[in-house]
Amino acid sequence: MKFKTPTSTVLYSIEETIKAYRRLSQKNISEVIPDITVDQALILIVINQNDKTQSEIADLVFKDYASMTRIVNLMVSKDYLDKTVDAEDKRKTKLTITEKGKRVIKKLKPMITKNRETALAGVSEEEMLQLFNILQKITKNCQSNTH
């Protein structure tokens, strides 16, 4: 397939799709919880589902460590998270969700479902599986050429 401009490539289209989904998600999340971002919501959900260190969570949500630290500190100041130093390894921090953070997660769940349903409307299971496999292949190609 030949493309005339960089903005008509599949990779550009993937980026455009991600940005459109993030805008949709932020709009809908802000209607329910005005002071939380998509990234903060994602981090809350990941922490709720995984017992991971801050750097492991940063990797899972595609954030560099400095960005993750800023986001976590902001979430601590908003009382969504508690951050404590690991007793055994002082270099590690333990992130726990506060009661306020747990209430936010509960409010976010139906919104996340709605966002996904909106984004995937008219996309069949077969198409999703095919897209997933193609994206995995692209990711693998990129990773194998960077290591």
Rosetta blueprint (number, residue, H / E / L):
1 M L
2 K L
3 F L
4 K L
5 T L
6 P H
7 T H
8 S H
9 T L
10 V H
11 L H
12 Y H
13 S H
14 I H
15 E H
16 E H
17 T H
18 I H
19 K H
20 A H
21 Y H
22 R H
23 R H
24 L H
25 S H
26 Q H
27 K H
28 N H
29 I H
30 S H
31 E H
32 V H
33 I L
34 P L
35 D L
36 I L
37 T L
38 V H
39 D H
40 Q H
41 A H
42 L H
43 I H
44 L H
45 I H
46 V H
47 I H
48 N H
49 Q H
50 N L
51 D L
52 K L
53 T L
54 Q H
55 S H
56 E H
57 I H
58 A H
59 D H
60 L H
61 V L
62 F L
63 K L
64 D L
65 Y H
66 A H
67 S H
68 M H
69 T H
70 R H
71 I H
72 V H
73 N H
74 L H
75 M H
76 V H
77 S H
78 K L
79 D L
80 Y L
81 L E
82 D E
83 K E
84 T E
85 V E
86 D L
87 A L
88 E L
89 D L
90 K L
91 R L
92 K L
93 T E
94 K E
95 L E
96 T E
97 I E
98 T L
99 E H
100 K H
101 G H
102 K H
103 R H
104 V H
105 I H
106 K H
107 K H
108 L H
109 K H
110 P H
111 M H
112 I H
113 T H
114 K H
115 N H
116 R H
117 E H
118 T H
119 A H
120 L L
121 A L
122 G L
123 V L
124 S L
125 E H
126 E H
127 E H
128 M H
129 L H
130 Q H
131 L H
132 F H
133 N H
134 I H
135 L H
136 Q H
137 K H
138 I H
139 T H
140 K H
141 N H
142 C H
143 Q H
144 S H
145 N L
146 T L
147 H L
